[in-house]
């Protein structure tokens, strides 16, 4: 299975900023990895089926497998094409060949 890794994505977490007295607020996106990926939007039919089990997914991002990337879960976000995407699932495809992240779009990243 050949993949066309024709997109560039950054994976990371929103940073936090201290605002005093132990309180924090979400800050700018902090990229932990930048990799090449294949992007595939979720079809309308898949959206309808996903709604039946209350899973929210807007797109799939496929990257080459690495142990570092395999550790990223739903607490991480993807920055792609000017938007932030919340990771909703991670799946290994093949025997440590590819990783597929499903994600839903949060909105413009401001970066």
Secondary structure, 3 states (H helix, E strand, C coil): CCCCCCEEEEEEEEEEEEEECCEEEEEEEEEEEEEEEEEEECCHHHHHHHHHCCCCCCEEEEEECCHHHHCCCCCCEEEECCEEEEEEEEEEECCCCEEEEEEEEEEECCC
